[in-house]
Amino acid sequence: MAIRYLKEASKSPQTGEDETRARVAEMLKEIEQGGEAVARAYGEKLDGYTGEIEVSQATIEAAARQIPDKLKSDIAFAHERVRKFAECQKASLRAFETEIEPGVTLGQRLIPVETAGCYVPGGRYAHVASAIMSITTAKVAGVKNVIACSAPHGAAGINPAILYAMHYCGADRILALGGVQGIAALAFGLFTGRPADILVGPGNRFVAEAKRMLFGRVGIDLFAGPTEIAIIADAAADPAIVAADLVGQAEHGPDSPAWLVTTNEALAQEVMRRVPDLISALPEPQRRSAEAAWRDYGEVVVVETDEEAAQVSDAWAPEHLELLTSKNDWYVERLRNYGSLFIGEETTVAYGDKAQGTNHILPTKGAARYTGGLSVHKFIKVVTTQRMTREASRGVAAASARISRLEGMEAHARTADIRLAKYFPGEVFDLKPN
């Protein structure tokens, strides 16, 4: 195997986890013990905000008046596509009952969670698309209470575009809280009296860690920390597009990995030549973020074969993965680990992030090895049902009793025994495991 790093990251997505974990644990404990007053105090300290926490209808209407019609149209466009895709996902699930043998009927039911907490990042950038992705999907799933929150900007409160998108997509209640305090308020039901059954939405490392720590008490969509991009490219790729797409994700923040693996060293060298110039041409603060991300987290790997490229990519398990090769169909069949796959030059991560229709809340930090991104399925519990006739108990009860006794679970076995004795009086059954 010939895998060479022309550029190797000095940091990994796990860098700084211990410090983050300690800070988040402290904040969650304080907020849980102190309740709304402590959450409000953190909002004032970290975001300089002293206004209403639950956003009023009057504030929502005022935000709508600030939004230009073109932006409203774009939000409607993206919402419609995300909604349609989510509806198709929902249609792929179905409730059913089936008689697997005479008298034994098994089934599944689809039950939406009661309350979803949707976190919408609002710090460095106005993530309108995140409001569309999370809230729209929850509503399509049939969630009864969708509570959204986003970080306020000082006395101005939540960014008007985010607030408009939240309301347009159907949020039932909106909180002006960001960061750990926002996640805590959703999880503990602060200001609404409705603790979330599931927390969804991307965020910085503190938000991601807060969700991870709360998992178990509440559900979470997935581990969605700082965004990642990987590109698999070969000699057929356009280096200008490869470089632009890497920088396009690096601007998210100083801890956003951008990775390239290629079978063509000339392409790799040309991309590495172009990236710094593209970054220097960005305005601030995007330039600072992209510089740090590329310096500390960027990687460029040259391999000899397509199989090696696939192995490198699957080891990264990237959030976003672009295929810019002459063998895209082969890679589609071969690859296993990614959050969302962008096939060919004609699509790009930005399309999926903003308005293409698929969801942009995706697994990071290697979580794509075991989960996909946010979908209606995350908001729906698939629960099973079973019903039987008395006659069908004959075989199931005897087998259950024997297996239970083999395991040493006598009380389990006796729940089968009592039914056999009631339904088939006078019959003798072999209820011992051997």
Secondary structure, DSSP 8 states (H G I E B T S, - for coil): --EEEEE--SS-TTTTHHHHHHHHHHHHHHHHHHTHHHHHHHHHHHH---S-SB--HHHHHHHHHHS-HHHHHHHHHHHHHHHHHHHHHHHT---EEEEEETTEEEEEEEEE-SEEEEEE--SSS--HHHHHHHHHHHHHHT-SEEEEEE---GGG-S-HHHHHHHHHHT-SEEE---HHHHHHHHHHTTTTS---SEEE----HHHHHHHHHHBTTBEES----S--EEEEE-TTS-HHHHHHHHHHHHTT-TT--EEEEES-HHHHHHHHHHHHHHHHTS-TTHHHHHHHHHHHH-EEEEESSHHHHHHHHHHH--SEEEEESS-HHHHHHH----SEEEESTT--HHHHHHTSSS------TTGGGT-----GGGGEEEEEEEEE-TTTHHHHHHHHHHHHHHTT-HHHHHHHHHHHHHHSTT-----S--
